[in-house]
């Protein structure tokens, strides 16, 4: 087993992370690893942990670093993203033509292959090889199966991360008035947001119900999310040459605004652990104990 500082420095360099990530590692990843070990021991089986955080909050990085730390400690652990279960362009195009054109845009509930995600989580609990789907955001398509990584099960822990992991539907009365320019222009009747909300309640709860614990990275507010997402896209452009401009990001995040605001309002009271973040993604000092903290 290598010392944490050995692989952590390499990990930070590969991910182009600022030095402030060391604080996040110490105050989020290490405690999350400790909790996951305890949960695994309590259940006596695979521990399924959901990690929710707004776009750009660092949830993928936290999940990957925590999984690496657990692997260094000798556990068989998998970090997977809800993003890897996106429907491809053709499938979303069919859905957009059948239901609402905004469903062409990946991200909101209704644009994932939930049945596949459920099957993968179930298979990871059992002996045998589990292929893990992978989605290429640069091409907006799922990668060929020949490029999926494989994991031998049963695994000790699974960390499923995603911007809406563990979310519950909004009360219907909250859907009546458009929230932003996108909804006013492209969804004045509320058909799209109603469909997304129904999918979250009717379909996604089957997936989220498989999670044993829910951890939340809580952004200071939606106003910082656009900047976080712009940083993500800048990294993607630097790495692959593809990615949205800042102006496109501003339009894109409006697809996520309603549910992100609802999650920030509703989830902290019931998550098993809520980590409140500063604008630079460092964790805020813990205050008095509250439900879900």
Backbone as numpy.savetxt, mean C-alpha at the origin, in Angstrom:
# Nx Ny Nz CAx CAy CAz Cx Cy Cz
24.59 -14.01 9.84 23.74 -12.82 9.84 24.63 -11.58 9.84
24.35 -10.65 8.93 25.14 -9.43 8.86 24.61 -8.41 9.86
25.46 -7.49 10.26 25.05 -6.43 11.16 24.08 -5.52 10.43
23.06 -4.96 11.14 22.07 -4.12 10.47 22.68 -2.98 9.67
23.76 -2.37 10.21 24.33 -1.22 9.51 24.96 -1.62 8.18
25.37 -2.90 8.04 25.98 -3.36 6.80 24.98 -3.35 5.65
23.87 -4.06 5.81 22.90 -4.15 4.74 22.03 -2.90 4.66
21.83 -2.21 5.77 20.99 -1.03 5.75 21.60 0.07 4.89
22.89 0.27 4.99 23.56 1.29 4.17 23.41 0.95 2.69
23.58 -0.32 2.36 23.42 -0.76 0.97 21.98 -0.57 0.51
21.04 -0.91 1.36 19.61 -0.77 1.05 19.27 0.69 0.79
19.75 1.57 1.64 19.46 3.00 1.49 20.06 3.56 0.20
21.25 3.08 -0.15 21.88 3.54 -1.38 21.09 3.06 -2.60
20.66 1.80 -2.58 19.90 1.25 -3.69 18.58 1.98 -3.89
17.94 2.33 -2.78 16.63 2.98 -2.84 16.72 4.50 -2.90
17.94 5.01 -2.89 18.17 6.46 -2.92 17.45 7.16 -1.78
17.62 6.64 -0.59 16.92 7.16 0.58 17.75 8.19 1.30
17.12 9.22 1.86 17.86 10.22 2.63 18.31 9.65 3.96
19.24 10.33 4.59 19.77 9.87 5.88 18.68 9.81 6.94
17.60 10.60 6.76 16.52 10.58 7.74 15.82 9.23 7.81
16.04 8.37 6.79 15.39 7.06 6.85 15.90 6.24 8.02
17.09 6.51 8.50 17.60 5.75 9.65 16.69 5.93 10.86
16.15 7.13 11.01 15.22 7.35 12.12 13.95 6.52 11.92
13.44 6.52 10.69 12.25 5.72 10.39 12.53 4.24 10.61
13.73 3.80 10.24 14.08 2.39 10.43 14.06 2.03 11.92
14.64 2.89 12.72 14.73 2.62 14.15 13.37 2.71 14.85
12.53 3.64 14.40 11.29 3.90 15.12 10.07 3.24 14.49
10.22 2.75 13.26 9.10 2.07 12.61 9.46 0.63 12.26
10.52 0.43 11.47 10.83 -0.91 10.97 11.22 -1.87 12.09
12.10 -1.45 12.96 12.52 -2.35 14.03 11.36 -2.71 14.98
10.55 -1.73 15.43 9.40 -2.11 16.25 8.38 -2.96 15.50
8.19 -2.68 14.20 7.25 -3.48 13.41 7.75 -4.92 13.30
9.05 -5.10 13.11 9.61 -6.46 13.07 9.38 -7.17 14.40
9.61 -6.48 15.49 9.39 -7.08 16.81 7.93 -7.48 17.00
7.04 -6.61 16.59 5.62 -6.92 16.72 5.24 -8.11 15.84
5.78 -8.15 14.62 5.46 -9.26 13.72 5.92 -10.59 14.30
7.08 -10.58 14.94 7.58 -11.81 15.57 6.64 -12.25 16.69
6.19 -11.28 17.48 5.25 -11.61 18.56 3.94 -12.13 18.01
3.44 -11.49 16.95 2.17 -11.94 16.36 2.31 -13.34 15.80
3.42 -13.61 15.14 3.65 -14.96 14.60 3.64 -15.99 15.72
4.27 -15.65 16.84 4.30 -16.58 17.97 2.90 -16.76 18.57
2.15 -15.68 18.65 0.80 -15.76 19.22 -0.11 -16.64 18.37
-0.03 -16.48 17.04 -0.93 -17.23 16.14 -0.49 -18.67 15.95
0.83 -18.91 16.03 1.34 -20.24 15.74 1.20 -20.60 14.27
1.14 -19.61 13.43 1.00 -19.79 11.98 1.47 -18.50 11.30
1.30 -18.46 9.97 1.67 -17.27 9.21 0.92 -16.05 9.74
1.65 -14.99 10.00 1.04 -13.73 10.43 0.84 -12.84 9.21
-0.39 -12.42 8.98 -0.73 -11.56 7.86 -0.87 -10.12 8.36
0.03 -9.26 7.94 0.07 -7.89 8.43 -0.22 -6.93 7.29
-1.21 -6.08 7.47 -1.51 -5.04 6.49 -0.80 -3.75 6.86
-0.24 -3.08 5.87 0.44 -1.80 6.08 -0.19 -0.77 5.15
-0.91 0.19 5.71 -1.61 1.21 4.96 -0.88 2.54 5.08
-0.81 3.27 3.97 -0.22 4.59 3.98 -0.54 5.30 2.68
-0.73 6.60 2.76 -1.04 7.38 1.56 0.08 7.27 0.55
-0.22 7.63 -0.68 0.78 7.61 -1.74 2.01 8.41 -1.32
3.17 7.78 -1.50 4.42 8.47 -1.20 4.80 8.51 0.26
4.03 7.83 1.12 4.31 7.88 2.56 5.51 7.03 2.96
5.99 6.20 2.05 7.14 5.35 2.34 6.77 3.94 2.75
5.52 3.55 2.53 5.08 2.23 2.98 5.81 1.09 2.28
6.08 1.23 0.97 6.81 0.18 0.26 8.22 0.03 0.82
8.85 1.16 1.12 10.20 1.12 1.68 10.20 0.53 3.07
9.24 0.94 3.89 9.12 0.39 5.24 8.88 -1.12 5.19
7.98 -1.55 4.30 7.70 -2.98 4.18 8.93 -3.76 3.75
9.65 -3.24 2.75 10.84 -3.93 2.25 11.94 -3.99 3.31
12.16 -2.88 4.01 13.21 -2.86 5.03 12.85 -3.75 6.21
11.58 -3.77 6.59 11.15 -4.63 7.68 11.29 -6.10 7.30
10.90 -6.43 6.07 11.05 -7.81 5.61 12.51 -8.22 5.58
13.38 -7.32 5.13 14.81 -7.65 5.11 15.34 -7.86 6.53
14.91 -7.02 7.46 15.34 -7.17 8.84 14.88 -8.50 9.42
13.64 -8.88 9.14 13.14 -10.16 9.63 13.88 -11.33 8.99
14.21 -11.20 7.71 14.99 -12.25 7.05 16.37 -12.37 7.70
16.97 -11.23 8.04 18.27 -11.26 8.72 18.17 -11.96 10.06
17.00 -11.94 10.66 16.78 -12.61 11.94 16.36 -14.06 11.77
16.31 -14.52 10.53 16.07 -15.93 10.29 14.64 -16.32 9.95
13.78 -15.35 9.68 12.39 -15.65 9.37 12.17 -15.66 7.85
11.19 -16.47 7.45 10.78 -16.54 6.05 9.63 -15.54 5.90
9.91 -14.41 5.31 8.93 -13.32 5.28 8.82 -12.76 3.86
7.63 -12.31 3.51 7.36 -11.76 2.19 6.69 -10.40 2.35
7.21 -9.41 1.64 6.54 -8.11 1.52 5.98 -8.01 0.11
4.69 -7.80 0.00 4.05 -7.68 -1.30 3.19 -6.42 -1.31
2.97 -5.90 -2.51 2.22 -4.67 -2.66 0.87 -4.93 -3.31
-0.14 -4.24 -2.82 -1.44 -4.30 -3.47 -1.33 -3.83 -4.92
-0.38 -2.93 -5.19 -0.18 -2.43 -6.55 0.13 -3.54 -7.54
0.75 -4.62 -7.08 1.12 -5.70 -7.99 -0.08 -6.51 -8.47
-1.25 -6.20 -7.92 -2.47 -6.89 -8.34 -3.37 -5.99 -9.19
-2.82 -4.89 -9.70 -3.59 -4.05 -10.60 -4.04 -4.83 -11.83
-5.22 -4.52 -12.31 -5.64 -4.99 -13.62 -4.83 -4.27 -14.69
-4.55 -4.95 -15.79 -3.82 -4.33 -16.89 -4.69 -3.34 -17.65
-4.08 -2.67 -18.61 -4.78 -1.61 -19.35 -6.02 -2.14 -20.08
-5.89 -3.32 -20.69 -7.01 -3.86 -21.44 -8.20 -4.16 -20.53
-7.92 -4.79 -19.40 -8.99 -5.12 -18.46 -9.63 -3.86 -17.89
-8.81 -2.85 -17.59 -9.37 -1.61 -17.07 -10.15 -0.87 -18.15
-9.69 -1.00 -19.40 -10.42 -0.39 -20.51 -11.79 -1.00 -20.66
-11.88 -2.33 -20.52 -13.18 -3.00 -20.58 -14.07 -2.53 -19.45
-13.49 -2.42 -18.25 -14.25 -1.97 -17.09 -14.72 -0.53 -17.27
-13.86 0.30 -17.83 -14.21 1.70 -18.06 -15.38 1.81 -19.04
-15.36 0.99 -20.10 -16.44 1.02 -21.07 -17.75 0.51 -20.50
-17.66 -0.45 -19.59 -18.85 -1.07 -19.03 -19.45 -0.26 -17.89
-18.57 0.40 -17.09 -19.04 1.01 -15.85 -18.86 2.52 -15.80
-17.62 2.98 -15.91 -17.33 4.41 -15.88 -15.93 4.63 -16.39
-15.75 5.66 -17.19 -14.47 5.87 -17.86 -13.32 6.16 -16.90
-13.60 6.67 -15.70 -12.53 6.94 -14.74 -11.86 5.66 -14.25
-12.51 4.52 -14.46 -11.91 3.25 -14.05 -10.77 2.82 -14.96
-10.53 3.58 -16.02 -9.35 3.34 -16.83 -8.07 3.64 -16.04
-8.18 4.52 -15.06 -7.03 4.92 -14.25 -6.83 3.95 -13.10
-5.65 3.37 -13.01 -5.38 2.38 -11.97 -5.31 3.07 -10.60
-5.62 2.30 -9.56 -5.44 2.81 -8.21 -6.63 2.61 -7.29
-7.78 3.20 -7.59 -8.91 3.09 -6.68 -9.47 1.66 -6.63
-10.16 1.32 -5.55 -10.83 0.02 -5.49 -11.69 -0.21 -6.73
-11.60 -1.42 -7.26 -12.25 -1.76 -8.51 -11.25 -1.98 -9.62
-9.99 -1.54 -9.41 -8.97 -1.68 -10.46 -7.91 -2.73 -10.10
-8.21 -3.58 -9.12 -7.29 -4.66 -8.74 -7.95 -6.02 -8.99
-7.11 -7.02 -9.15 -7.58 -8.41 -9.23 -7.60 -8.95 -7.81
-8.70 -8.72 -7.12 -8.80 -9.09 -5.70 -8.80 -10.60 -5.53
-9.42 -11.32 -6.43 -9.44 -12.78 -6.32 -8.03 -13.35 -6.36
-7.20 -12.80 -7.24 -5.81 -13.26 -7.32 -5.06 -12.93 -6.03
-5.28 -11.75 -5.49 -4.61 -11.37 -4.25 -5.01 -12.30 -3.11
-6.29 -12.64 -3.03 -6.75 -13.57 -1.99 -6.09 -14.94 -2.16
-6.01 -15.41 -3.40 -5.41 -16.71 -3.67 -3.94 -16.74 -3.29
-3.22 -15.65 -3.58 -1.80 -15.59 -3.24 -1.61 -15.61 -1.73
-2.38 -14.81 -0.99 -2.25 -14.81 0.47 -2.55 -16.19 1.04
-3.59 -16.83 0.53 -3.94 -18.16 1.03 -2.82 -19.16 0.75
-2.22 -19.08 -0.43 -1.19 -20.04 -0.81 0.08 -19.85 0.00
0.35 -18.63 0.40 1.57 -18.37 1.19 1.52 -19.02 2.57
0.34 -19.38 3.02 0.20 -20.07 4.31 0.56 -21.55 4.22
0.60 -22.08 2.99 0.72 -23.51 2.80 2.10 -23.90 2.27
2.50 -25.16 2.43 3.75 -25.62 1.83 3.69 -25.52 0.31
4.83 -25.30 -0.30 4.90 -25.24 -1.74 5.36 -23.89 -2.24
5.49 -23.80 -3.55 5.98 -22.58 -4.20 4.83 -21.67 -4.58
4.97 -20.39 -4.22 3.97 -19.39 -4.59 4.60 -18.35 -5.51
4.15 -18.25 -6.76 4.61 -17.16 -7.63 3.94 -15.85 -7.20
4.71 -14.77 -7.16 4.19 -13.49 -6.72 4.05 -12.55 -7.92
2.83 -12.15 -8.24 2.62 -11.24 -9.37 3.41 -9.95 -9.20
3.73 -9.33 -10.32 4.47 -8.06 -10.31 3.90 -7.16 -11.39
3.64 -5.91 -11.03 3.09 -4.94 -11.97 4.15 -3.92 -12.33
4.28 -3.64 -13.61 5.26 -2.68 -14.10 4.54 -1.35 -14.37
4.75 -0.37 -13.49 4.05 0.91 -13.63 4.54 1.69 -14.85
5.76 1.44 -15.26 6.30 2.15 -16.43 5.55 1.76 -17.70
5.14 0.50 -17.80 4.41 0.04 -18.98 2.90 -0.06 -18.72
2.52 0.09 -17.44 1.11 0.01 -17.03 0.53 -1.36 -17.32
1.35 -2.39 -17.15 0.91 -3.77 -17.36 1.54 -4.69 -16.34
0.85 -5.78 -16.06 1.45 -6.81 -15.20 2.59 -7.48 -15.96
3.67 -7.75 -15.27 4.82 -8.39 -15.91 4.49 -9.84 -16.27
5.17 -10.38 -17.28 4.96 -11.79 -17.64 5.27 -12.71 -16.46
4.59 -13.83 -16.41 4.78 -14.76 -15.30 6.21 -15.25 -15.19
6.91 -15.25 -16.30 8.31 -15.68 -16.27 9.19 -14.76 -15.44
8.70 -13.53 -15.16 9.46 -12.56 -14.39 8.94 -12.40 -12.97
7.99 -13.25 -12.56 7.50 -13.20 -11.19 8.50 -13.91 -10.27
8.71 -13.37 -9.09 9.56 -14.07 -8.13 8.74 -15.17 -7.46
9.43 -16.16 -6.92 8.77 -17.30 -6.27 9.23 -17.41 -4.83
8.31 -17.84 -3.98 8.58 -17.97 -2.55 8.15 -19.35 -2.10
8.98 -19.96 -1.27 8.64 -21.27 -0.71 7.89 -21.08 0.61
6.75 -21.72 0.71 5.93 -21.60 1.91 5.95 -22.86 2.74
5.31 -22.82 3.89 4.58 -21.67 4.39 5.53 -20.60 4.92
5.20 -19.33 4.71 6.04 -18.25 5.20 5.66 -17.92 6.63
6.58 -17.28 7.34 6.30 -16.90 8.73 5.44 -15.65 8.81
5.74 -14.67 7.98 4.98 -13.41 7.97 4.79 -12.93 6.54
3.66 -12.28 6.32 3.40 -11.56 5.07 3.08 -10.12 5.44
3.72 -9.18 4.75 3.38 -7.77 4.89 2.75 -7.33 3.57
1.45 -7.04 3.61 0.74 -6.55 2.43 0.61 -5.04 2.57
1.29 -4.31 1.68 1.24 -2.86 1.78 0.45 -2.27 0.62
-0.20 -1.15 0.89 -0.95 -0.47 -0.15 -1.64 0.76 0.40
-1.98 1.68 -0.49 -2.53 2.96 -0.04 -3.91 2.82 0.58
-4.67 1.78 0.19 -6.01 1.60 0.75 -6.16 0.27 1.48
-5.05 -0.38 1.82 -5.11 -1.66 2.54 -5.83 -1.46 3.87
-6.84 -2.26 4.11 -7.58 -2.20 5.37 -8.68 -1.17 5.41
-8.88 -0.42 4.32 -9.89 0.63 4.31 -11.30 0.04 4.32
-12.24 0.82 4.83 -13.65 0.44 4.82 -14.42 1.50 4.03
-15.62 1.17 3.55 -16.37 2.13 2.74 -16.76 3.38 3.52
-16.92 4.47 2.77 -17.46 5.70 3.35 -18.97 5.55 3.54
-19.54 6.24 4.52 -21.00 6.30 4.60 -21.57 6.91 3.32
-22.64 6.34 2.77 -23.16 6.80 1.47 -23.45 8.29 1.42
-23.88 8.88 2.53 -24.24 10.30 2.49 -23.03 11.19 2.21
-21.84 10.69 2.49 -20.63 11.47 2.23 -20.29 11.54 0.75
-20.91 10.68 -0.05 -20.58 10.60 -1.47 -21.36 11.60 -2.32
-22.35 12.24 -1.74 -23.29 13.02 -2.57 -22.61 14.21 -3.25
-21.82 14.96 -2.51 -21.23 16.18 -3.08 -19.85 15.87 -3.64
-19.52 16.36 -4.84 -18.17 16.18 -5.38 -17.14 16.81 -4.45
-15.96 16.17 -4.38 -14.93 16.61 -3.44 -13.90 17.53 -4.09
-13.63 17.32 -5.39 -12.57 18.08 -6.06 -12.95 18.32 -7.52
-12.04 18.94 -8.24 -12.32 19.29 -9.64 -12.58 18.07 -10.50
-11.86 16.99 -10.25 -12.04 15.76 -11.02 -13.46 15.24 -10.86
-13.94 15.17 -9.63 -15.28 14.65 -9.40 -16.34 15.58 -9.98
-16.13 16.90 -9.87 -17.10 17.84 -10.42 -17.17 17.74 -11.94
-16.03 17.55 -12.57 -15.98 17.52 -14.03 -16.37 16.16 -14.62
-15.79 15.09 -14.05 -15.90 13.77 -14.66 -16.86 12.82 -13.96
-17.33 13.18 -12.77 -18.24 12.30 -12.04 -19.34 13.10 -11.35
-20.02 13.99 -12.08 -21.04 14.82 -11.43 -22.20 14.02 -10.84
-22.49 12.85 -11.44 -23.60 12.04 -10.94 -23.21 11.18 -9.75
-21.91 11.03 -9.51 -21.45 10.18 -8.40 -21.37 8.71 -8.74
-21.52 8.35 -10.03 -21.51 6.94 -10.41 -20.16 6.29 -10.14
-19.08 6.99 -10.45 -17.74 6.42 -10.25 -17.43 6.25 -8.77
-17.61 7.31 -7.99 -17.28 7.20 -6.57 -18.20 6.21 -5.86
-19.44 6.09 -6.35 -20.33 5.09 -5.77 -19.86 3.68 -6.07
-19.41 3.45 -7.30 -18.90 2.13 -7.67 -17.67 1.78 -6.85
-16.73 2.72 -6.74 -15.51 2.49 -5.98 -15.85 2.14 -4.53
-16.79 2.86 -3.96 -17.16 2.63 -2.56 -17.82 1.26 -2.39
-18.66 0.88 -3.35 -19.30 -0.44 -3.27 -18.28 -1.56 -3.41
-17.32 -1.38 -4.32 -16.27 -2.38 -4.48 -15.48 -2.55 -3.18
-15.20 -1.44 -2.54 -14.46 -1.48 -1.28 -15.23 -2.29 -0.25
-16.54 -2.16 -0.24 -17.33 -2.89 0.74 -17.64 -4.32 0.34
-17.93 -4.54 -0.94 -18.41 -5.85 -1.37 -17.29 -6.82 -1.73
-16.19 -6.31 -2.25 -15.13 -7.17 -2.78 -13.86 -7.14 -1.96
-13.40 -5.95 -1.60 -12.09 -5.81 -0.97 -12.07 -6.29 0.48
-13.22 -6.33 1.13 -13.22 -6.79 2.52 -12.88 -8.28 2.62
-13.11 -9.03 1.54 -12.70 -10.43 1.53 -11.18 -10.54 1.61
-10.48 -9.59 0.97 -9.02 -9.57 1.04 -8.54 -9.03 2.38
-9.07 -7.89 2.78 -8.62 -7.28 4.03 -8.99 -8.12 5.24
-10.05 -8.92 5.10 -10.44 -9.81 6.20 -9.44 -10.91 6.45
-8.53 -11.15 5.53 -7.48 -12.15 5.71 -6.33 -11.61 6.56
-6.31 -10.31 6.79 -5.22 -9.70 7.57 -5.46 -9.89 9.06
-4.40 -10.24 9.76 -4.49 -10.42 11.20 -4.29 -9.11 11.96
-3.46 -8.25 11.42 -3.14 -6.99 12.07 -3.06 -5.89 11.02
-3.38 -4.66 11.43 -3.36 -3.52 10.52 -2.48 -2.42 11.11
-1.49 -1.99 10.34 -0.58 -0.92 10.74 -0.77 0.24 9.77
-0.81 1.45 10.31 -1.07 2.63 9.48 0.05 3.64 9.59
0.54 4.10 8.44 1.44 5.25 8.37 0.56 6.45 8.03
0.33 7.31 9.01 -0.63 8.41 8.86 0.07 9.69 8.42
-0.24 10.15 7.21 0.30 11.41 6.70 -0.24 12.56 7.54
0.49 13.70 7.57 -0.01 14.86 8.30 -1.33 15.38 7.76
-1.59 15.12 6.49 -2.82 15.56 5.84 -2.69 15.34 4.35
-3.81 15.44 3.64 -3.76 15.16 2.21 -2.91 16.16 1.46
-2.75 17.35 2.02 -2.02 18.39 1.30 -0.57 18.00 1.01
0.02 17.11 1.80 1.41 16.72 1.55 1.51 15.56 0.56
0.40 14.90 0.29 0.44 13.68 -0.52 0.86 13.98 -1.96
0.37 15.09 -2.51 0.74 15.43 -3.89 2.26 15.57 -4.01
2.89 16.25 -3.07 4.35 16.40 -3.11 5.06 15.07 -2.98
4.56 14.21 -2.11 5.15 12.88 -1.95 5.06 12.10 -3.25
3.89 12.15 -3.89 3.72 11.39 -5.14 4.60 11.95 -6.24
4.77 13.27 -6.27 5.65 13.88 -7.27 7.08 13.38 -7.09
7.51 13.21 -5.86 8.85 12.67 -5.59 8.96 11.25 -6.14
7.93 10.44 -5.93 7.93 9.07 -6.45 8.11 9.05 -7.96
7.34 9.89 -8.64 7.39 9.91 -10.10 8.74 10.41 -10.60
9.34 11.35 -9.88 10.67 11.83 -10.28 11.69 10.70 -10.19
11.58 9.87 -9.15 12.47 8.71 -9.02 12.24 7.72 -10.15
10.95 7.52 -10.49 10.62 6.58 -11.58 11.19 7.08 -12.90
11.08 8.40 -13.15 11.63 8.96 -14.39 13.14 8.79 -14.44
13.79 9.00 -13.29 15.24 8.88 -13.25 15.68 7.44 -13.47
14.88 6.49 -12.98 15.26 5.08 -13.06 14.91 4.45 -14.40
13.74 4.84 -14.96 13.24 4.13 -16.15 13.03 5.04 -17.35
13.03 6.35 -17.14 12.74 7.26 -18.23 11.26 7.50 -18.44
10.42 6.79 -17.66 8.97 6.96 -17.76 8.44 7.45 -16.42
7.32 8.13 -16.48 6.74 8.64 -15.24 5.99 9.93 -15.51
5.09 10.29 -14.60 4.26 11.47 -14.79 5.01 12.75 -14.46
4.62 13.83 -15.14 5.12 15.15 -14.80 4.42 15.63 -13.53
4.91 16.72 -12.95 4.29 17.25 -11.74 2.84 17.66 -12.00
2.57 18.23 -13.17 1.20 18.62 -13.50 0.29 17.40 -13.61
0.81 16.33 -14.21 0.02 15.10 -14.32 -0.23 14.47 -12.94
0.75 14.59 -12.07 0.58 14.08 -10.71 -0.57 14.80 -10.01
-0.63 16.13 -10.19 -1.70 16.90 -9.57 -3.08 16.41 -9.99
-3.22 16.04 -11.26 -4.49 15.48 -11.74 -4.71 14.07 -11.20
-3.63 13.29 -11.21 -3.74 11.88 -10.85 -4.17 11.68 -9.40
-3.60 12.46 -8.49 -3.89 12.22 -7.07 -5.33 12.56 -6.72
-6.02 13.30 -7.59 -7.42 13.58 -7.30 -8.27 12.31 -7.33
-7.80 11.29 -8.07 -8.51 10.01 -8.07 -8.46 9.35 -6.69
-7.47 9.71 -5.90 -7.24 9.08 -4.60 -7.68 9.96 -3.43
-8.01 11.20 -3.72 -8.19 12.16 -2.63 -9.31 11.78 -1.68
-10.46 11.42 -2.22 -11.61 11.14 -1.36 -11.30 10.02 -0.36
-10.82 8.90 -0.86 -10.59 7.76 0.02 -9.41 8.01 0.95
-8.39 8.73 0.48 -7.26 9.05 1.35 -7.71 9.89 2.53
-8.52 10.89 2.27 -9.02 11.73 3.37 -9.86 10.91 4.34
-10.67 10.01 3.82 -11.51 9.17 4.67 -10.66 8.24 5.53
-9.64 7.64 4.93 -8.74 6.76 5.68 -8.06 7.53 6.82
-7.56 8.72 6.50 -6.88 9.51 7.53 -7.81 9.87 8.67
-9.08 10.01 8.37 -10.07 10.34 9.39 -10.51 9.12 10.18
-10.73 8.02 9.48 -11.40 6.86 10.10 -10.46 5.81 10.66
-9.37 5.52 9.96 -8.57 4.34 10.30 -7.78 4.43 11.61
-7.25 5.60 12.00 -6.43 5.62 13.21 -7.12 5.08 14.46
-8.43 5.20 14.52 -9.14 4.72 15.70 -9.26 3.22 15.81
-8.97 2.49 14.74 -9.12 1.03 14.80 -7.88 0.26 14.37
-6.89 0.94 13.78 -5.66 0.23 13.41 -4.98 -0.31 14.66
-4.27 -1.42 14.49 -3.56 -2.00 15.63 -2.36 -1.16 16.04
-1.80 -0.44 15.09 -0.69 0.48 15.39 -0.72 1.60 14.37
-0.82 2.84 14.83 -0.81 4.01 13.96 0.46 4.81 14.21
1.24 5.03 13.16 2.45 5.84 13.24 2.17 7.14 12.51
2.13 8.23 13.23 1.88 9.53 12.62 3.19 10.10 12.10
3.16 10.57 10.84 4.36 11.02 10.16 4.42 12.54 10.06
5.63 13.05 10.04 5.86 14.44 9.67 5.90 14.55 8.14
5.98 15.77 7.65 6.02 15.97 6.21 7.25 15.36 5.55
8.34 15.18 6.32 9.55 14.55 5.77 9.55 13.04 5.97
8.40 12.49 6.37 8.17 11.06 6.58 8.82 10.51 7.84
9.44 11.33 8.64 9.94 10.86 9.92 8.77 10.73 10.87
8.82 9.76 11.78 7.71 9.59 12.72 7.65 10.70 13.75
6.44 11.10 14.06 6.25 12.10 15.11 6.49 11.46 16.46
6.93 12.24 17.44 7.05 11.68 18.80 5.70 11.17 19.28
5.73 10.04 19.98 4.50 9.45 20.48 3.89 10.34 21.55
2.59 10.58 21.44 1.87 11.34 22.46 1.20 10.41 23.43
0.20 10.91 24.16 -0.54 10.05 25.09 -1.18 8.89 24.36
-1.28 7.76 25.01 -1.85 6.57 24.39 -3.29 6.84 23.98
-3.64 6.43 22.75 -4.99 6.54 22.24 -5.36 5.23 21.58
-6.68 4.96 21.38 -7.05 3.72 20.71 -6.37 3.62 19.36
-5.84 2.44 19.06 -5.22 2.20 17.78 -3.80 2.71 17.67
-3.25 3.28 18.73 -1.88 3.83 18.64 -0.85 2.80 19.00
